[in-house]
């Protein structure tokens, strides 16, 4: 009995002497001795006082683990990876070049006005981190579907050739022909014979849809 009292007195005196002010219960809850201010108690050398429950694994879970034993804990515990920064938001721009500025009737040769329009497009592509340019050629409805399909392919290819000549990488330009399948004139142009009036009316259908995709 006397020995037990002596041991308890010694423990109380020790804790009081070094100024911890921590209870035995508090020491058992944490792997470091915590004072009454809920602050880790430090030795005269600035080291954290550990309880008997201290292990590297337990220290990694203790709120004061990185403060007291950073060098002993896994790096990811005390230096968690920074959240990845948000990348550039993709921005796409679709440009439809005016039909009368690109091609004449039944032609796949770019007109001077068409080249000027494409020069504007190249400038816009240079202002972003270019991913890809999509070029889709179209025709009017005059002529057979098979003929117009080939003509639309040639028109798309003509646009690509010009863009590449202006410095756009060839592997970033994809072409496709849609023939006469996607007119924009609707049913406003009457007739089937290739009259001057019908050719003029269908001019908007002879076009190339050009879409620039990249990031800013």
C-alpha positions in Angstrom: 0.0 0.0 0.0 2.8 2.4 1.0 4.7 1.5 -2.2 1.6 2.3 -4.4 1.1 5.7 -2.6 4.8 6.5 -3.1 4.6 5.6 -6.8 1.6 7.8 -7.3 3.2 10.7 -5.4 6.3 10.4 -7.5 4.3 10.5 -10.8 2.3 13.5 -9.6 5.5 15.3 -8.6 7.2 14.5 -11.8 4.4 15.9 -13.9 4.0 18.9 -11.8 7.8 19.5 -11.7 8.1 19.7 -15.5 5.0 21.8 -15.8 2.9 19.6 -18.0 -0.4 20.0 -16.2 -1.6 17.0 -18.2 -3.7 14.3 -16.7 -2.8 10.6 -17.1 -6.1 10.2 -19.0 -5.0 12.9 -21.5 -1.7 11.1 -22.0 -3.4 7.9 -22.8 -5.7 9.6 -25.4 -2.7 11.1 -27.3 0.7 9.8 -28.2 2.2 13.1 -27.0 1.7 14.8 -23.6 -0.8 17.7 -23.9 -1.0 20.5 -21.4 -4.1 22.1 -20.1 -4.0 24.6 -23.0 -4.3 21.6 -25.4 -0.7 22.3 -26.6 2.0 19.7 -26.9 4.3 19.8 -23.9 8.0 20.4 -24.9 11.2 19.6 -23.2 13.9 22.1 -22.4 15.4 21.1 -25.8 12.2 21.8 -27.7 11.3 18.2 -28.2 7.8 16.8 -27.8 7.2 14.5 -24.8 5.9 11.2 -25.9 3.5 9.0 -24.0 3.9 5.2 -23.7 1.4 4.8 -26.5 3.7 6.4 -29.1 4.5 4.4 -32.2 5.3 5.7 -35.7 1.8 4.5 -36.9 0.1 6.2 -34.0 2.1 9.4 -34.4 0.9 9.5 -38.1 -2.7 9.7 -36.8 -2.0 12.2 -34.0 -2.8 15.8 -34.8 0.7 16.8 -33.5 2.5 14.0 -35.3 3.9 16.2 -38.1 4.8 18.9 -35.6 6.8 16.6 -33.4 8.1 13.8 -35.6 7.9 14.9 -39.2 11.2 13.2 -40.1 9.9 9.9 -38.9 6.6 9.9 -40.6 5.8 9.0 -44.3 6.2 12.1 -46.5 2.6 11.8 -47.8 1.3 12.2 -44.2 2.9 15.6 -43.6 3.2 16.8 -47.1 0.0 15.8 -48.9 0.1 16.2 -52.6 -1.2 19.5 -53.7 -4.5 19.5 -55.5 -4.0 19.6 -59.2 -4.4 23.1 -60.6 -7.3 23.5 -62.9 -6.1 23.1 -66.5 -7.1 25.4 -69.3 -10.7 25.2 -70.2 -11.3 24.0 -73.7 -12.7 26.5 -76.1 -14.1 25.6 -79.5 -15.1 28.0 -82.2 -17.0 27.0 -85.3 -16.6 29.2 -88.3 -18.6 28.9 -91.5 -16.9 30.7 -94.4 -19.2 32.4 -96.8 -19.9 30.2 -99.8 -19.4 32.9 -102.4 -16.0 33.8 -101.0 -14.7 30.2 -101.3 -15.8 28.5 -104.5 -17.4 29.2 -107.8 -20.1 26.9 -109.1 -18.8 23.4 -109.9 -15.3 24.4 -108.7 -13.0 23.3 -105.9 -10.5 26.1 -106.4 -10.3 28.7 -103.7 -11.2 32.2 -104.8 -9.0 35.2 -103.6 -11.8 36.3 -101.3 -11.9 32.8 -99.9 -8.1 32.8 -99.2 -8.6 36.1 -97.3 -11.2 34.4 -95.1 -8.9 31.5 -94.4 -6.1 33.9 -93.5 -8.4 35.2 -90.7 -9.0 31.7 -89.6 -5.3 31.0 -89.4 -4.8 34.1 -87.2 -7.5 32.8 -84.8 -5.9 29.4 -84.7 -2.6 31.1 -83.8 -4.2 32.8 -80.8 -5.0 29.5 -79.1 -3.2 26.2 -78.4 -4.5 24.4 -81.4 -5.7 20.9 -81.1 -7.5 20.2 -84.4 -9.2 21.9 -87.3 -12.2 20.1 -88.9 -13.1 21.0 -92.5 -16.3 19.8 -94.0 -17.0 20.4 -97.7 -20.5 20.9 -99.1 -22.2 21.3 -102.5 -25.5 22.5 -103.8 -28.1 20.0 -105.1 -27.4 20.4 -108.8 -25.9 17.2 -110.2 -25.8 13.7 -109.0 -25.2 12.7 -105.4 -22.0 10.7 -106.4 -20.6 13.6 -108.3 -21.3 16.1 -105.5 -19.8 13.8 -102.9 -16.5 13.9 -104.8 -16.7 17.6 -105.4 -17.3 18.2 -101.6 -14.3 16.1 -100.8 -12.1 18.1 -103.2 -13.4 21.4 -101.7 -12.4 20.2 -98.2 -9.0 19.1 -99.4 -8.5 22.5 -101.1 -9.1 24.2 -97.8 -6.6 21.9 -96.0 -4.0 22.5 -98.6 -4.2 26.2 -98.1 -4.2 26.0 -94.3 -1.1 23.8 -94.4 0.6 26.3 -96.8 0.1 28.9 -94.1 1.8 27.0 -91.4 -0.9 24.8 -89.9 0.4 21.2 -89.3 -1.1 18.8 -91.8 -1.8 16.2 -89.1 -4.1 18.7 -87.2 -6.4 19.2 -90.2 -9.1 16.7 -90.8 -11.4 16.8 -93.9 -14.7 15.3 -94.8 -17.1 15.8 -97.7 -20.9 15.8 -97.1 -21.9 16.3 -100.8 -25.4 17.7 -101.2 -26.8 16.2 -98.0 -26.7 19.3 -95.8 -28.0 22.3 -97.7 -28.6 25.5 -95.8 -31.0 27.1 -98.4 -33.9 24.8 -97.5 -36.7 24.9 -100.0 -36.4 28.6 -101.0 -34.7 27.8 -104.3 -37.1 26.5 -106.8 -36.4 24.5 -109.9 -34.1 21.7 -111.0 -32.4 22.9 -114.1 -29.1 24.6 -113.7 -30.3 28.1 -114.6 -28.4 31.2 -113.6 -31.1 32.1 -111.2 -31.0 28.7 -109.4 -27.2 28.6 -109.3 -27.2 32.0 -107.7 -29.9 31.0 -105.2 -28.0 27.9 -104.2 -24.8 29.7 -103.6 -24.9 29.4 -99.8 -24.9 25.6 -100.1 -21.5 25.6 -101.9 -19.5 26.1 -98.7 -17.0 24.7 -96.2 -17.8 24.5 -92.6 -14.5 25.0 -90.6 -14.3 24.3 -86.9 -11.2 25.3 -84.8 -10.8 23.3 -81.6 -8.1 24.3 -79.0 -7.5 25.7 -75.6 -6.8 29.2 -74.3 
